[in-house]
Amino acid sequence: MSDEKNFLMSISFSVFGMLLIFGLGFVFPTINPYVVIKWIIIVAGVIFAYSFLIFLFRALMMMKKGRKSAKK
């Protein structure tokens, strides 16, 4: 259950970050929108990828642990 919460939290954080950075473009209109879009992709992508890799790693460890207990 903890992995699912972390995964959903990562998705919500990524979406909120995208909205926040995109909203700053309206507050500071002199900012180049292409730079803002680049940073949205970088920040949201890194956070999402980190959370997704942790999720996969834990899922694989649980499967590996399950196989060992089934063989006993």
N, CA, C and O atoms as CSV, one atom per row, in Angstrom:
chain,resi,resn,atom,element,x,y,z
A,1,MET,N,N,0.822,-1.194,0.000
A,1,MET,CA,C,0.000,0.000,0.000
A,1,MET,C,C,0.864,1.256,0.000
A,1,MET,O,O,0.500,2.271,-0.594
A,2,SER,N,N,1.991,1.180,0.660
A,2,SER,CA,C,2.872,2.337,0.721
A,2,SER,C,C,3.420,2.692,-0.663
A,2,SER,O,O,3.569,3.869,-0.990
A,3,ASP,N,N,3.719,1.670,-1.476
A,3,ASP,CA,C,4.229,1.934,-2.819
A,3,ASP,C,C,3.189,2.653,-3.662
A,3,ASP,O,O,3.519,3.562,-4.424
A,4,GLU,N,N,1.927,2.246,-3.526
A,4,GLU,CA,C,0.869,2.894,-4.299
A,4,GLU,C,C,0.714,4.349,-3.890
A,4,GLU,O,O,0.506,5.214,-4.741
A,5,LYS,N,N,0.814,4.628,-2.593
A,5,LYS,CA,C,0.707,6.012,-2.130
A,5,LYS,C,C,1.870,6.845,-2.653
A,5,LYS,O,O,1.674,7.984,-3.075
A,6,ASN,N,N,3.076,6.292,-2.629
A,6,ASN,CA,C,4.236,7.028,-3.130
A,6,ASN,C,C,4.117,7.297,-4.618
A,6,ASN,O,O,4.477,8.373,-5.095
A,7,PHE,N,N,3.611,6.314,-5.349
A,7,PHE,CA,C,3.451,6.448,-6.788
A,7,PHE,C,C,2.425,7.532,-7.113
A,7,PHE,O,O,2.662,8.369,-7.985
A,8,LEU,N,N,1.288,7.522,-6.417
A,8,LEU,CA,C,0.261,8.533,-6.645
A,8,LEU,C,C,0.734,9.914,-6.195
A,8,LEU,O,O,0.409,10.923,-6.820
A,9,MET,N,N,1.499,9.953,-5.113
A,9,MET,CA,C,2.026,11.231,-4.655
A,9,MET,C,C,2.991,11.808,-5.687
A,9,MET,O,O,3.020,13.021,-5.895
A,10,SER,N,N,3.774,10.961,-6.329
A,10,SER,CA,C,4.696,11.426,-7.360
A,10,SER,C,C,3.940,11.999,-8.549
A,10,SER,O,O,4.323,13.031,-9.099
A,11,ILE,N,N,2.870,11.327,-8.942
A,11,ILE,CA,C,2.079,11.818,-10.070
A,11,ILE,C,C,1.456,13.167,-9.720
A,11,ILE,O,O,1.506,14.101,-10.520
A,12,SER,N,N,0.871,13.270,-8.528
A,12,SER,CA,C,0.237,14.534,-8.147
A,12,SER,C,C,1.274,15.647,-7.998
A,12,SER,O,O,1.007,16.791,-8.367
A,13,PHE,N,N,2.446,15.326,-7.465
A,13,PHE,CA,C,3.504,16.330,-7.333
A,13,PHE,C,C,3.964,16.801,-8.707
A,13,PHE,O,O,4.203,17.991,-8.913
A,14,SER,N,N,4.088,15.871,-9.643
A,14,SER,CA,C,4.520,16.239,-10.994
A,14,SER,C,C,3.504,17.151,-11.661
A,14,SER,O,O,3.874,18.146,-12.285
A,15,VAL,N,N,2.224,16.817,-11.533
A,15,VAL,CA,C,1.180,17.644,-12.146
A,15,VAL,C,C,1.126,19.017,-11.467
A,15,VAL,O,O,1.016,20.041,-12.142
A,16,PHE,N,N,1.202,19.036,-10.145
A,16,PHE,CA,C,1.193,20.314,-9.436
A,16,PHE,C,C,2.404,21.154,-9.815
A,16,PHE,O,O,2.282,22.366,-9.992
A,17,GLY,N,N,3.553,20.538,-9.942
A,17,GLY,CA,C,4.751,21.261,-10.350
A,17,GLY,C,C,4.613,21.846,-11.741
A,17,GLY,O,O,5.034,22.975,-11.994
A,18,MET,N,N,4.020,21.071,-12.650
A,18,MET,CA,C,3.809,21.589,-13.998
A,18,MET,C,C,2.892,22.806,-13.974
A,18,MET,O,O,3.158,23.805,-14.643
A,19,LEU,N,N,1.815,22.720,-13.204
A,19,LEU,CA,C,0.891,23.852,-13.120
A,19,LEU,C,C,1.553,25.064,-12.475
A,19,LEU,O,O,1.345,26.198,-12.908
A,20,LEU,N,N,2.346,24.820,-11.445
A,20,LEU,CA,C,3.016,25.917,-10.760
A,20,LEU,C,C,4.011,26.621,-11.679
A,20,LEU,O,O,4.020,27.849,-11.765
A,21,ILE,N,N,4.833,25.857,-12.353
A,21,ILE,CA,C,5.833,26.456,-13.240
A,21,ILE,C,C,5.153,27.141,-14.425
A,21,ILE,O,O,5.570,28.216,-14.853
A,22,PHE,N,N,4.101,26.507,-14.949
A,22,PHE,CA,C,3.370,27.120,-16.066
A,22,PHE,C,C,2.699,28.414,-15.613
A,22,PHE,O,O,2.666,29.392,-16.360
A,23,GLY,N,N,2.164,28.424,-14.388
A,23,GLY,CA,C,1.516,29.618,-13.854
A,23,GLY,C,C,2.484,30.763,-13.647
A,23,GLY,O,O,2.103,31.928,-13.761
A,24,LEU,N,N,3.728,30.447,-13.344
A,24,LEU,CA,C,4.730,31.507,-13.172
A,24,LEU,C,C,4.962,32.267,-14.476
A,24,LEU,O,O,5.379,33.425,-14.457
A,25,GLY,N,N,4.694,31.621,-15.596
A,25,GLY,CA,C,4.828,32.291,-16.879
A,25,GLY,C,C,3.838,33.437,-17.029
A,25,GLY,O,O,4.117,34.413,-17.725
A,26,PHE,N,N,2.673,33.324,-16.374
A,26,PHE,CA,C,1.700,34.417,-16.427
A,26,PHE,C,C,2.067,35.527,-15.452
A,26,PHE,O,O,1.761,36.695,-15.691
A,27,VAL,N,N,2.720,35.163,-14.354
A,27,VAL,CA,C,3.138,36.175,-13.382
A,27,VAL,C,C,4.336,36.967,-13.907
A,27,VAL,O,O,4.415,38.183,-13.734
A,28,PHE,N,N,5.252,36.265,-14.543
A,28,PHE,CA,C,6.440,36.897,-15.116
A,28,PHE,C,C,6.422,36.703,-16.633
A,28,PHE,O,O,7.048,35.770,-17.135
A,29,PRO,N,N,5.727,37.552,-17.363
A,29,PRO,CA,C,5.563,37.333,-18.808
A,29,PRO,C,C,6.842,37.501,-19.622
A,29,PRO,O,O,6.870,37.150,-20.802
A,30,THR,N,N,7.898,38.032,-19.011
A,30,THR,CA,C,9.137,38.211,-19.779
A,30,THR,C,C,9.936,36.907,-19.874
A,30,THR,O,O,10.931,36.846,-20.596
A,31,ILE,N,N,9.508,35.863,-19.150
A,31,ILE,CA,C,10.212,34.583,-19.193
A,31,ILE,C,C,9.919,33.902,-20.527
A,31,ILE,O,O,8.780,33.889,-20.993
A,32,ASN,N,N,10.942,33.348,-21.122
A,32,ASN,CA,C,10.795,32.616,-22.378
A,32,ASN,C,C,9.980,31.345,-22.129
A,32,ASN,O,O,10.381,30.524,-21.304
A,33,PRO,N,N,8.848,31.157,-22.816
A,33,PRO,CA,C,8.002,29.985,-22.556
A,33,PRO,C,C,8.689,28.660,-22.887
A,33,PRO,O,O,8.361,27.633,-22.293
A,34,TYR,N,N,9.622,28.668,-23.813
A,34,TYR,CA,C,10.313,27.424,-24.155
A,34,TYR,C,C,11.226,26.971,-23.026
A,34,TYR,O,O,11.393,25.772,-22.803
A,35,VAL,N,N,11.812,27.914,-22.322
A,35,VAL,CA,C,12.641,27.576,-21.162
A,35,VAL,C,C,11.759,27.002,-20.055
A,35,VAL,O,O,12.134,26.033,-19.394
A,36,VAL,N,N,10.602,27.596,-19.858
A,36,VAL,CA,C,9.673,27.109,-18.838
A,36,VAL,C,C,9.219,25.693,-19.162
A,36,VAL,O,O,9.198,24.836,-18.278
A,37,ILE,N,N,8.861,25.439,-20.395
A,37,ILE,CA,C,8.417,24.097,-20.799
A,37,ILE,C,C,9.552,23.096,-20.622
A,37,ILE,O,O,9.318,21.965,-20.196
A,38,LYS,N,N,10.770,23.496,-20.943
A,38,LYS,CA,C,11.919,22.601,-20.759
A,38,LYS,C,C,12.075,22.222,-19.293
A,38,LYS,O,O,12.301,21.052,-18.982
A,39,TRP,N,N,11.959,23.189,-18.388
A,39,TRP,CA,C,12.110,22.895,-16.964
A,39,TRP,C,C,10.934,22.103,-16.416
A,39,TRP,O,O,11.108,21.295,-15.503
A,40,ILE,N,N,9.734,22.320,-16.959
A,40,ILE,CA,C,8.594,21.493,-16.558
A,40,ILE,C,C,8.880,20.038,-16.869
A,40,ILE,O,O,8.665,19.163,-16.030
A,41,ILE,N,N,9.361,19.780,-18.063
A,41,ILE,CA,C,9.633,18.403,-18.473
A,41,ILE,C,C,10.757,17.808,-17.645
A,41,ILE,O,O,10.663,16.656,-17.222
A,42,ILE,N,N,11.809,18.558,-17.406
A,42,ILE,CA,C,12.943,18.037,-16.644
A,42,ILE,C,C,12.548,17.715,-15.207
A,42,ILE,O,O,12.793,16.607,-14.731
A,43,VAL,N,N,11.942,18.671,-14.518
A,43,VAL,CA,C,11.601,18.478,-13.102
A,43,VAL,C,C,10.560,17.390,-12.919
A,43,VAL,O,O,10.743,16.484,-12.106
A,44,ALA,N,N,9.469,17.471,-13.668
A,44,ALA,CA,C,8.404,16.470,-13.525
A,44,ALA,C,C,8.894,15.096,-13.958
A,44,ALA,O,O,8.544,14.091,-13.338
A,45,GLY,N,N,9.686,15.040,-14.998
A,45,GLY,CA,C,10.192,13.759,-15.473
A,45,GLY,C,C,11.131,13.086,-14.493
A,45,GLY,O,O,11.051,11.875,-14.288
A,46,VAL,N,N,12.008,13.845,-13.893
A,46,VAL,CA,C,12.955,13.271,-12.924
A,46,VAL,C,C,12.223,12.748,-11.695
A,46,VAL,O,O,12.509,11.647,-11.224
A,47,ILE,N,N,11.290,13.520,-11.177
A,47,ILE,CA,C,10.550,13.084,-9.990
A,47,ILE,C,C,9.706,11.858,-10.299
A,47,ILE,O,O,9.663,10.913,-9.511
A,48,PHE,N,N,9.042,11.873,-11.436
A,48,PHE,CA,C,8.212,10.729,-11.805
A,48,PHE,C,C,9.065,9.489,-12.065
A,48,PHE,O,O,8.709,8.394,-11.631
A,49,ALA,N,N,10.171,9.648,-12.758
A,49,ALA,CA,C,11.036,8.505,-13.055
A,49,ALA,C,C,11.613,7.910,-11.777
A,49,ALA,O,O,11.683,6.688,-11.643
A,50,TYR,N,N,12.029,8.756,-10.836
A,50,TYR,CA,C,12.557,8.260,-9.561
A,50,TYR,C,C,11.509,7.432,-8.821
A,50,TYR,O,O,11.791,6.330,-8.351
A,51,SER,N,N,10.314,7.972,-8.727
A,51,SER,CA,C,9.251,7.257,-8.020
A,51,SER,C,C,8.893,5.957,-8.740
A,51,SER,O,O,8.668,4.932,-8.096
A,52,PHE,N,N,8.841,5.995,-10.060
A,52,PHE,CA,C,8.482,4.800,-10.822
A,52,PHE,C,C,9.547,3.720,-10.694
A,52,PHE,O,O,9.217,2.539,-10.585
A,53,LEU,N,N,10.818,4.107,-10.707
A,53,LEU,CA,C,11.889,3.129,-10.552
A,53,LEU,C,C,11.894,2.512,-9.158
A,53,LEU,O,O,12.141,1.314,-9.017
A,54,ILE,N,N,11.625,3.308,-8.129
A,54,ILE,CA,C,11.515,2.774,-6.772
A,54,ILE,C,C,10.346,1.795,-6.692
A,54,ILE,O,O,10.455,0.737,-6.071
A,55,PHE,N,N,9.229,2.153,-7.322
A,55,PHE,CA,C,8.057,1.280,-7.348
A,55,PHE,C,C,8.390,-0.064,-8.010
A,55,PHE,O,O,8.041,-1.120,-7.482
A,56,LEU,N,N,9.065,-0.022,-9.160
A,56,LEU,CA,C,9.434,-1.262,-9.849
A,56,LEU,C,C,10.425,-2.083,-9.036
A,56,LEU,O,O,10.307,-3.306,-8.963
A,57,PHE,N,N,11.400,-1.417,-8.427
A,57,PHE,CA,C,12.390,-2.111,-7.621
A,57,PHE,C,C,11.724,-2.840,-6.460
A,57,PHE,O,O,12.026,-4.005,-6.202
A,58,ARG,N,N,10.825,-2.165,-5.763
A,58,ARG,CA,C,10.136,-2.804,-4.641
A,58,ARG,C,C,9.232,-3.936,-5.098
A,58,ARG,O,O,9.125,-4.955,-4.416
A,59,ALA,N,N,8.581,-3.773,-6.242
A,59,ALA,CA,C,7.725,-4.838,-6.771
A,59,ALA,C,C,8.561,-6.065,-7.123
A,59,ALA,O,O,8.155,-7.193,-6.844
A,60,LEU,N,N,9.722,-5.853,-7.733
A,60,LEU,CA,C,10.594,-6.977,-8.075
A,60,LEU,C,C,11.129,-7.664,-6.822
A,60,LEU,O,O,11.250,-8.888,-6.783
A,61,MET,N,N,11.447,-6.876,-5.807
A,61,MET,CA,C,11.933,-7.472,-4.552
A,61,MET,C,C,10.836,-8.296,-3.876
A,61,MET,O,O,11.111,-9.344,-3.292
A,62,MET,N,N,9.603,-7.820,-3.957
A,62,MET,CA,C,8.489,-8.569,-3.370
A,62,MET,C,C,8.268,-9.877,-4.135
A,62,MET,O,O,7.989,-10.912,-3.530
A,63,MET,N,N,8.394,-9.828,-5.461
A,63,MET,CA,C,8.235,-11.047,-6.258
A,63,MET,C,C,9.352,-12.034,-5.932
A,63,MET,O,O,9.112,-13.234,-5.794
A,64,LYS,N,N,10.574,-11.518,-5.812
A,64,LYS,CA,C,11.716,-12.372,-5.499
A,64,LYS,C,C,11.552,-12.986,-4.103
A,64,LYS,O,O,11.861,-14.160,-3.894
A,65,LYS,N,N,11.073,-12.196,-3.170
A,65,LYS,CA,C,10.848,-12.679,-1.811
A,65,LYS,C,C,9.739,-13.733,-1.801
A,65,LYS,O,O,9.823,-14.724,-1.075
A,66,GLY,N,N,8.709,-13.512,-2.606
A,66,GLY,CA,C,7.613,-14.476,-2.709
A,66,GLY,C,C,8.054,-15.798,-3.293
A,66,GLY,O,O,7.567,-16.845,-2.866
A,67,ARG,N,N,8.954,-15.788,-4.252
A,67,ARG,CA,C,9.461,-17.022,-4.858
A,67,ARG,C,C,10.269,-17.834,-3.857
A,67,ARG,O,O,10.168,-19.060,-3.815
A,68,LYS,N,N,11.075,-17.143,-3.047
A,68,LYS,CA,C,11.902,-17.844,-2.063
A,68,LYS,C,C,11.026,-18.526,-1.019
A,68,LYS,O,O,11.307,-19.654,-0.614
A,69,SER,N,N,9.966,-17.851,-0.581
A,69,SER,CA,C,9.107,-18.445,0.446
A,69,SER,C,C,8.260,-19.574,-0.145
A,69,SER,O,O,7.875,-20.486,0.587
A,70,ALA,N,N,7.958,-19.542,-1.444
A,70,ALA,CA,C,7.178,-20.595,-2.071
A,70,ALA,C,C,8.002,-21.864,-2.256
A,70,ALA,O,O,7.450,-22.964,-2.237
A,71,LYS,N,N,9.316,-21.727,-2.436
A,71,LYS,CA,C,10.180,-22.890,-2.640
A,71,LYS,C,C,10.431,-23.658,-1.360
A,71,LYS,O,O,10.783,-24.836,-1.426
A,72,LYS,N,N,10.267,-23.051,-0.205
A,72,LYS,CA,C,10.570,-23.708,1.073
A,72,LYS,C,C,9.610,-24.779,1.382
A,72,LYS,O,O,9.724,-25.429,2.421
